[in-house]
């Protein structure tokens, strides 16, 4: 899967950079066979589940648009970001499944890769924005975004999108279809680091460092800090049922984020260290390539899990969804009492204590 900061095995040490200095020339066909079986299957499943889940999420948001809270606005942008990212997956799946590889041309390679990168970063940054909003609301009882200043949340979202577009500039510059005879001579939409005559390894290290810092480390620090403070604050509260519900949701949010992305970041860090190892064995590099493929794929499952984490575990979301289904004539058997949702708060929370900050 082509991405700005080398999320995939074909962005590793052997990615169209020529032979390794002082090392042996490795046959990477085994890696391409593994990718052609693993990636199309997993991405097809991720695409279907993610588009259906986020589509349902957008539908409920649209039906409840008159009662949107601040967090609902962030959730809307997060769902749109996830959907746009998911829409690029079929093209990458075709690339790995086809014997010819990338057959969609240079322009679509740049556009698709850039869109993928924009929405990846946008999703990560929006999660950080949501955590900061909750932290200020619960821990400090401060509303960064108020009804009288609704424009602030829209400006925040615009800044997130703009910064994500800025981070995608290298993709627009470098991405193009290329072939490597060590990978079956099939065309792949990848970064051509030889394009401007600069040091290849240096460019890779800079790109990976930028990804590790902005795409994982800083968002992780924000998530851990904000949710740790929130959990401590809720632990000191007195409403047992609401507190337990908030504990479960917050722990699920943080746990799934790290379960999905930590394995890939560790693997990529190891691969980055090996960039300076000119004597790395082919077996070691092949194993790293496969590990990058598997762990990066696990990471992108996160965008299909967001609707579950931020919606389906929310009592008020389920009630809203049941209302919509019943209005369409569906006969459903449920023990859930459908209460009035006229209060202006997030449709994802049923807790008065955290209704304006916990959007799930």
C-alpha positions in Angstrom: 0.0 0.0 0.0 1.7 3.2 -1.0 1.8 5.8 1.7 3.9 8.9 2.3 5.9 7.4 5.1 6.5 3.9 3.8 3.9 1.8 5.4 4.4 -1.1 3.1 6.9 -3.8 2.4 7.7 -2.4 -1.0 9.0 0.7 0.7 11.7 -1.1 2.5 15.4 -1.3 2.0 15.1 -2.8 -1.4 12.4 -0.5 -2.8 13.6 0.6 -6.2 16.9 1.9 -4.8 19.2 -0.3 -6.7 21.3 -3.0 -5.1 22.4 -2.7 -1.5 25.9 -1.3 -1.2 28.2 -4.2 -0.3 25.3 -6.6 0.0 23.8 -9.4 -2.0 21.1 -8.9 -4.6 18.0 -10.4 -3.2 15.1 -12.1 -5.1 12.0 -10.5 -3.7 9.5 -12.6 -5.6 8.6 -14.6 -2.4 7.4 -11.3 -0.8 5.3 -10.4 -3.8 3.6 -13.8 -3.8 2.7 -13.3 -0.1 1.4 -9.8 -0.7 -0.7 -10.9 -3.7 -2.6 -13.4 -1.4 -2.7 -11.5 1.9 -3.3 -7.9 1.0 -6.2 -8.2 -1.5 -8.1 -10.5 1.0 -7.6 -8.3 4.0 -8.2 -5.0 2.2 -11.4 -6.2 0.6 -12.7 -7.2 4.0 -11.6 -3.9 5.5 -13.2 -1.9 2.7 -16.6 -3.6 3.0 -16.8 -3.5 6.8 -15.4 0.1 7.0 -17.6 1.6 4.3 -20.7 0.0 5.7 -19.9 1.0 9.2 -18.8 4.6 8.4 -21.7 4.9 6.0 -24.2 4.0 8.8 -22.4 6.4 11.1 -22.8 9.3 8.6 -26.4 8.4 8.1 -27.2 8.6 11.9 -25.2 11.9 12.0 -27.3 13.3 9.2 -30.6 12.3 10.9 -29.4 13.9 14.1 -27.8 17.1 12.6 -30.1 19.5 14.5 -28.7 18.1 17.8 -25.0 18.0 16.9 -22.5 18.7 19.7 -18.8 19.7 19.2 -17.7 16.1 19.3 -20.3 15.1 16.7 -18.6 17.6 14.3 -15.2 16.0 14.9 -16.8 12.5 14.5 -18.3 13.7 11.1 -14.9 14.7 9.8 -13.4 11.5 11.2 -16.0 9.3 9.4 -15.5 11.3 6.1 -11.7 10.8 6.5 -12.0 7.1 7.1 -14.4 6.6 4.1 -12.0 8.5 1.7 -9.1 6.4 3.0 -11.1 3.2 2.5 -12.0 4.1 -1.0 -8.3 3.9 -2.0 -7.9 0.4 -0.8 -9.5 -1.4 -3.8 -6.8 0.2 -6.1 -4.0 -1.0 -3.9 -5.6 -4.5 -3.6 -5.8 -4.7 -7.5 -2.1 -3.6 -7.7 -1.0 -6.5 -5.5 -3.5 -9.1 -7.0 -2.7 -8.3 -10.6 0.3 -9.8 -12.3 0.8 -6.6 -14.2 0.7 -4.5 -11.0 -0.4 -0.9 -11.1 -2.3 -0.3 -14.3 -4.0 3.0 -13.5 -1.4 5.5 -14.8 0.9 8.0 -13.2 -1.7 10.7 -12.5 -4.0 8.4 -10.6 -1.0 7.0 -8.7 -0.3 10.5 -7.4 -3.9 11.3 -6.7 -4.7 8.1 -4.9 -1.5 8.0 -2.9 -2.0 11.7 -1.9 -5.6 11.2 -0.9 -4.6 8.1 1.1 -1.9 10.1 3.0 -4.2 13.1 3.6 -6.9 11.0 5.2 -4.5 8.9 7.2 -3.1 11.9 9.0 -6.4 13.6 9.2 -7.9 10.6 11.1 -5.0 10.5 13.5 -5.1 14.3 14.2 -8.9 14.2 14.7 -8.6 11.5 17.3 -6.1 13.8 19.1 -8.6 16.8 18.8 -11.4 14.7 20.3 -9.2 13.6 23.2 -8.2 17.2 24.0 -11.8 18.4 23.8 -12.8 15.7 26.3 -9.9 16.4 28.6 -10.7 20.1 28.8 -14.4 19.4 29.4 -14.1 16.7 32.0 -10.9 17.5 33.9 -10.9 21.3 33.7 -14.7 21.9 33.1 -13.6 24.2 30.3 -15.4 24.3 26.9 -12.9 25.2 24.1 -15.8 25.1 21.7 -19.1 26.7 22.7 -22.4 27.2 20.9 -21.8 30.9 20.5 -18.4 30.2 19.0 -19.3 27.2 16.8 -17.0 28.6 14.1 -14.0 27.6 16.2 -14.6 23.8 15.8 -14.9 24.3 12.0 -11.7 26.3 11.9 -10.0 23.5 13.9 -11.2 20.9 11.4 -10.1 23.0 8.5 -6.6 23.4 10.1 -6.4 19.6 10.5 -7.3 19.0 6.8 -4.9 21.8 5.7 -1.9 20.4 7.7 -2.7 16.9 6.4 -2.6 18.2 2.8 0.7 19.9 3.6 2.2 16.6 4.8 1.0 14.9 1.6 3.2 17.1 -0.7 6.1 14.6 -0.9 3.6 12.0 -2.3 2.6 14.3 -5.0 6.3 15.0 -5.8 7.6 11.4 -5.6 4.8 8.9 -6.4 4.9 7.2 -9.8 4.6 3.7 -11.2 7.9 1.9 -11.2 9.1 -1.6 -11.9 11.7 -3.8 -10.1 12.9 -7.1 -11.6 13.5 -8.4 -8.1 9.8 -8.1 -7.5 8.6 -9.9 -10.7 9.0 -6.7 -12.8 5.5 -5.7 -12.0 4.5 -2.0 -11.9 3.9 -0.6 -8.4 2.8 2.9 -7.3 5.7 3.9 -5.1 8.0 6.8 -4.2 10.8 7.2 -6.7 13.6 8.5 -4.4 16.0 8.7 -7.3 13.9 11.4 -9.0 15.8 14.5 -7.7 19.2 12.9 -7.4 19.3 13.1 -3.6 20.6 10.5 -1.2 18.0 7.8 -1.1 18.6 6.5 2.5 18.7 10.0 3.9 15.3 10.8 2.3 13.8 7.6 3.7 15.1 8.3 7.2 13.6 11.8 7.1 10.3 10.5 5.9 10.1 7.8 8.4 11.1 10.1 11.2 8.4 12.5 10.2 5.8 9.7 10.3 7.0 8.3 13.6 6.8 11.8 15.2 3.6 13.2 13.7 1.8 10.0 12.8 2.3 8.0 16.0 4.5 9.4 18.8 2.8 12.8 19.3 -0.8 11.6 18.9 0.1 8.7 21.3 1.4 11.2 23.9 -1.8 13.3 23.5 -4.1 10.3 23.8 -2.3 8.8 26.8 -2.1 12.1 28.7 -5.7 13.1 28.1 -7.3 9.8 28.7 -5.2 9.1 31.8 -6.3 12.4 33.3 -9.9 11.7 32.3 -9.9 8.2 33.9 -8.4 9.7 37.1 -11.1 12.4 37.2 -13.9 9.9 36.6 -12.5 7.6 39.2 -13.0 10.3 41.7 -16.6 10.7 40.7 -19.6 9.4 42.5 -21.9 8.1 39.7 -21.0 4.4 39.6 -22.8 3.3 36.4 -21.8 6.3 34.3 -18.3 6.0 35.6 -18.0 2.3 34.7 -19.4 3.0 31.2 -16.9 5.8 30.6 -14.1 3.6 31.9 -15.0 0.9 29.4 -15.3 3.2 26.4 -12.1 5.1 27.1 -10.0 2.0 27.7 -11.4 0.5 24.5 -10.5 3.6 22.5 -6.9 3.8 23.7 -6.4 0.0 23.6 -7.6 -0.4 20.0 -5.5 2.5 18.8 -2.3 1.0 20.3 -3.2 -2.6 19.4 -3.6 -1.5 15.7 -0.6 0.8 15.4 2.1 -0.3 17.8 3.2 -3.5 16.0 3.7 -1.6 12.8 5.6 1.2 14.4 8.0 -1.2 16.1 8.5 -3.2 12.9 9.1 0.0 10.9 11.6 1.2 13.5 13.5 -2.0 13.2 13.5 -1.7 9.4 14.7 1.9 9.7 17.7 0.8 11.9 18.5 -1.8 9.3 18.7 0.9 6.5 22.3 1.5 7.6 23.2 -2.2 7.7 24.7 -2.9 4.3 25.3 -6.6 5.3 21.8 -7.5 6.1 20.9 -11.0 4.9 18.1 -11.6 2.4 16.2 -13.8 4.8 16.1 -11.1 7.4 15.0 -8.5 4.9 12.3 -10.8 3.5 11.0 -11.4 7.1 10.9 -7.7 7.7 9.0 -7.1 4.5 6.4 -9.6 5.4 6.1 -8.2 8.9 5.7 -4.7 7.5 2.9 -6.0 5.2 1.0 -7.7 8.1 1.4 -5.0 10.7 0.6 -2.1 8.3 -2.5 -4.0 7.3 -3.5 -4.4 10.9 -3.0 -0.6 11.3 -5.4 0.2 8.5 -8.1 -2.0 10.1 -8.4 0.8 12.6 -10.4 3.0 10.2 -13.0 0.3 10.0 -13.1 -0.1 13.7 -13.8 3.6 14.4 -17.5 3.3 13.9 -17.7 0.5 16.4 -15.6 2.3 19.0 -17.2 5.7 18.6 -20.7 4.7 17.8 -21.9 1.2 18.3 -20.8 1.1 22.0 -22.8 4.2 22.6 -26.3 3.8 24.1 -27.7 6.9 22.5 -26.3 5.9 19.1 -28.1 2.6 19.3 -31.3 4.3 20.2 -31.0 6.7 17.4 -30.3 3.9 15.0 -33.3 1.9 16.2 -35.4 5.0 15.7 -34.2 5.3 12.1 -34.8 1.6 11.3 -38.3 1.7 12.8 -39.1 4.8 10.8 -38.2 2.8 7.7 -40.7 0.2 8.7 -38.3 -2.4 10.1 -39.9 -4.5 12.9 -37.3 -5.0 15.6 -37.5 -6.8 18.9 -35.5 -5.0 21.6 -35.6 -4.4 25.3 -33.9 -1.0 25.0 -36.2 1.8 26.1 -36.1 4.5 23.5 -35.8 7.7 25.5 -36.2 11.3 24.2 -33.1 12.7 22.6 -34.1 16.3 22.6 -31.3 17.5 24.9 -28.5 19.1 22.9 -25.6 16.8 23.5 -23.5 14.2 21.7 -25.6 11.4 20.3 -22.9 8.9 21.4 -23.1 9.3 25.1 -25.8 8.6 27.6 -23.9 10.1 30.6 -24.8 13.5 31.8 -21.4 13.7 33.4 -19.6 13.4 30.1 -22.3 14.1 27.5 -20.5 17.1 26.0 -17.1 15.4 25.8 -17.3 11.7 25.4 -18.6 11.1 21.9 -19.3 7.4 22.3 
